[in-house]
Amino acid sequence: MRKRRGRVVFKVLAHVGAIALLYLVFSFALFLGLQVRPLYGNIGLGFAAVLAAAYVYVGFIRRK
């Protein structure tokens, strides 16, 4: 029972960390687009979209 609870807590913390990382990447991409150059922002948003797709694939679609 304890092993299962620890695993669930780890999975929840991993999801929270991944979402926080995606938020930071997206925010930095917006900063680049608005403050530096629009091209850099577009590249950053593309990168954020790829990371979000990878998170959905690894976190939800591909099950072990």
Z-matrix of the N, CA and C atoms (Angstrom, degrees):
N
C 1 1.455
C 2 1.521 1 110.97
N 3 1.341 2 117.86 1 -42.73
C 4 1.458 3 120.65 2 -178.36
C 5 1.523 4 112.36 3 -66.55
N 6 1.346 5 116.24 4 -36.97
C 7 1.462 6 119.40 5 179.60
C 8 1.516 7 110.56 6 -62.92
N 9 1.310 8 116.15 7 -41.26
C 10 1.459 9 120.22 8 -178.54
C 11 1.534 10 110.95 9 -65.27
N 12 1.332 11 116.91 10 -41.24
C 13 1.465 12 120.12 11 179.70
C 14 1.530 13 110.65 12 -65.38
N 15 1.321 14 116.78 13 -40.93
C 16 1.458 15 120.31 14 178.20
C 17 1.516 16 112.05 15 -63.64
N 18 1.332 17 115.91 16 -37.05
C 19 1.461 18 119.87 17 178.55
C 20 1.524 19 111.20 18 -68.19
N 21 1.320 20 116.83 19 -39.38
C 22 1.467 21 120.92 20 178.35
C 23 1.526 22 110.07 21 -64.98
N 24 1.317 23 116.65 22 -42.70
C 25 1.468 24 120.34 23 178.62
C 26 1.517 25 109.90 24 -62.20
N 27 1.331 26 117.65 25 -42.12
C 28 1.459 27 120.90 26 178.72
C 29 1.526 28 111.12 27 -62.56
N 30 1.331 29 117.33 28 -42.48
C 31 1.464 30 120.08 29 179.65
C 32 1.526 31 111.32 30 -63.86
N 33 1.318 32 116.79 31 -41.53
C 34 1.463 33 120.02 32 179.43
C 35 1.526 34 110.27 33 -64.43
N 36 1.330 35 116.78 34 -44.20
C 37 1.462 36 119.96 35 178.55
C 38 1.528 37 111.64 36 -64.74
N 39 1.316 38 117.54 37 -35.95
C 40 1.462 39 120.80 38 177.46
C 41 1.526 40 110.72 39 -65.11
N 42 1.330 41 117.42 40 -40.54
C 43 1.463 42 120.38 41 177.87
C 44 1.526 43 111.05 42 -66.75
N 45 1.312 44 117.08 43 -42.12
C 46 1.470 45 120.60 44 178.41
C 47 1.523 46 110.41 45 -61.82
N 48 1.330 47 116.94 46 -43.36
C 49 1.465 48 120.70 47 178.22
C 50 1.516 49 112.31 48 -63.91
N 51 1.326 50 117.15 49 -41.07
C 52 1.463 51 120.68 50 179.37
C 53 1.524 52 111.24 51 -65.44
N 54 1.318 53 116.71 52 -40.96
C 55 1.471 54 120.09 53 179.31
C 56 1.518 55 110.27 54 -67.51
N 57 1.321 56 117.79 55 -38.87
C 58 1.460 57 120.60 56 177.18
C 59 1.531 58 110.78 57 -64.07
N 60 1.321 59 117.39 58 -40.68
C 61 1.459 60 121.04 59 177.45
C 62 1.529 61 111.01 60 -63.86
N 63 1.334 62 117.11 61 -43.26
C 64 1.468 63 120.32 62 177.45
C 65 1.529 64 111.13 63 -61.49
N 66 1.315 65 116.97 64 -39.47
C 67 1.459 66 120.74 65 177.95
C 68 1.527 67 111.23 66 -62.78
N 69 1.335 68 116.43 67 -43.23
C 70 1.457 69 119.78 68 178.83
C 71 1.516 70 112.21 69 -65.14
N 72 1.318 71 117.74 70 -41.29
C 73 1.466 72 121.11 71 179.04
C 74 1.524 73 109.93 72 -64.86
N 75 1.328 74 117.37 73 -43.82
C 76 1.455 75 121.00 74 179.25
C 77 1.531 76 111.10 75 -64.01
N 78 1.316 77 117.64 76 -42.44
C 79 1.461 78 121.04 77 178.87
C 80 1.523 79 111.38 78 -63.99
N 81 1.329 80 116.71 79 -40.66
C 82 1.463 81 119.86 80 178.73
C 83 1.525 82 110.58 81 -66.75
N 84 1.332 83 117.40 82 -36.54
C 85 1.461 84 120.31 83 176.99
C 86 1.527 85 110.63 84 -64.00
N 87 1.322 86 116.82 85 -40.57
C 88 1.470 87 119.43 86 176.52
C 89 1.520 88 110.92 87 -64.71
N 90 1.320 89 117.61 88 -40.17
C 91 1.457 90 121.12 89 176.74
C 92 1.528 91 110.41 90 -59.89
N 93 1.326 92 116.28 91 -46.08
C 94 1.465 93 119.17 92 179.79
C 95 1.520 94 110.96 93 -61.04
N 96 1.327 95 116.75 94 -42.49
C 97 1.459 96 120.14 95 -178.08
C 98 1.508 97 113.42 96 -69.38
N 99 1.316 98 117.31 97 -35.54
C 100 1.463 99 120.03 98 -175.91
C 101 1.525 100 113.38 99 -89.76
N 102 1.311 101 117.65 100 -30.87
C 103 1.462 102 120.33 101 -173.71
C 104 1.522 103 113.91 102 -107.48
N 105 1.311 104 118.24 103 -29.52
C 106 1.466 105 120.11 104 -173.64
C 107 1.520 106 109.97 105 -102.80
N 108 1.326 107 115.97 106 -75.20
C 109 1.464 108 121.50 107 179.27
C 110 1.518 109 108.81 108 -152.56
N 111 1.329 110 117.16 109 139.28
C 112 1.469 111 118.98 110 179.57
C 113 1.539 112 113.28 111 -60.08
N 114 1.328 113 117.30 112 -34.12
C 115 1.463 114 119.77 113 179.41
C 116 1.525 115 110.89 114 -62.10
N 117 1.324 116 116.96 115 -42.23
C 118 1.463 117 120.22 116 179.01
C 119 1.525 118 110.92 117 -64.90
N 120 1.308 119 116.61 118 -35.75
C 121 1.458 120 120.37 119 176.53
C 122 1.519 121 112.04 120 -64.96
N 123 1.328 122 116.11 121 -41.45
C 124 1.469 123 119.55 122 177.95
C 125 1.518 124 111.16 123 -64.30
N 126 1.318 125 117.15 124 -40.91
C 127 1.456 126 120.56 125 176.82
C 128 1.529 127 109.91 126 -63.57
N 129 1.322 128 117.02 127 -43.32
C 130 1.461 129 120.94 128 179.15
C 131 1.514 130 112.44 129 -64.11
N 132 1.328 131 117.29 130 -39.34
C 133 1.468 132 119.64 131 177.97
C 134 1.523 133 111.06 132 -67.23
N 135 1.322 134 116.95 133 -36.52
C 136 1.465 135 119.99 134 174.91
C 137 1.520 136 111.49 135 -62.90
N 138 1.329 137 115.33 136 -42.41
C 139 1.463 138 120.58 137 177.88
C 140 1.524 139 110.69 138 -63.98
N 141 1.329 140 117.09 139 -41.00
C 142 1.467 141 120.76 140 178.10
C 143 1.530 142 110.89 141 -64.02
N 144 1.326 143 117.18 142 -37.78
C 145 1.458 144 120.67 143 178.34
C 146 1.532 145 111.17 144 -66.03
N 147 1.334 146 116.45 145 -39.96
C 148 1.469 147 120.19 146 177.61
C 149 1.525 148 109.95 147 -64.16
N 150 1.338 149 117.24 148 -42.97
C 151 1.461 150 120.23 149 178.11
C 152 1.530 151 111.48 150 -63.49
N 153 1.332 152 117.02 151 -40.16
C 154 1.467 153 120.25 152 178.73
C 155 1.526 154 110.80 153 -64.84
N 156 1.323 155 117.35 154 -40.51
C 157 1.461 156 120.48 155 178.00
C 158 1.523 157 110.73 156 -65.26
N 159 1.331 158 117.06 157 -39.73
C 160 1.464 159 120.40 158 177.96
C 161 1.526 160 110.65 159 -65.38
N 162 1.330 161 117.14 160 -38.66
C 163 1.471 162 120.94 161 178.04
C 164 1.520 163 110.82 162 -63.17
N 165 1.322 164 117.31 163 -44.52
C 166 1.465 165 120.68 164 179.46
C 167 1.521 166 110.11 165 -64.80
N 168 1.333 167 117.31 166 -41.80
C 169 1.464 168 119.82 167 -179.27
C 170 1.522 169 111.47 168 -65.25
N 171 1.318 170 116.60 169 -50.56
C 172 1.465 171 120.13 170 -176.17
C 173 1.525 172 111.05 171 -72.68
N 174 1.324 173 117.42 172 -38.23
C 175 1.461 174 120.26 173 -175.19
C 176 1.508 175 115.61 174 -81.50
N 177 1.340 176 117.98 175 -27.45
C 178 1.456 177 118.68 176 -172.18
C 179 1.518 178 114.31 177 -127.86
N 180 1.321 179 118.14 178 -38.61
C 181 1.462 180 119.46 179 -173.82
C 182 1.518 181 111.27 180 -82.58
N 183 1.329 182 116.74 181 -48.96
C 184 1.469 183 120.61 182 -178.03
C 185 1.521 184 108.28 183 -83.93
N 186 1.297 185 117.11 184 108.33
C 187 1.462 186 122.53 185 179.72
C 188 1.517 187 109.49 186 -108.03
N 189 1.322 188 115.00 187 142.07
C 190 1.464 189 119.06 188 175.89
C 191 1.503 190 110.71 189 -98.06
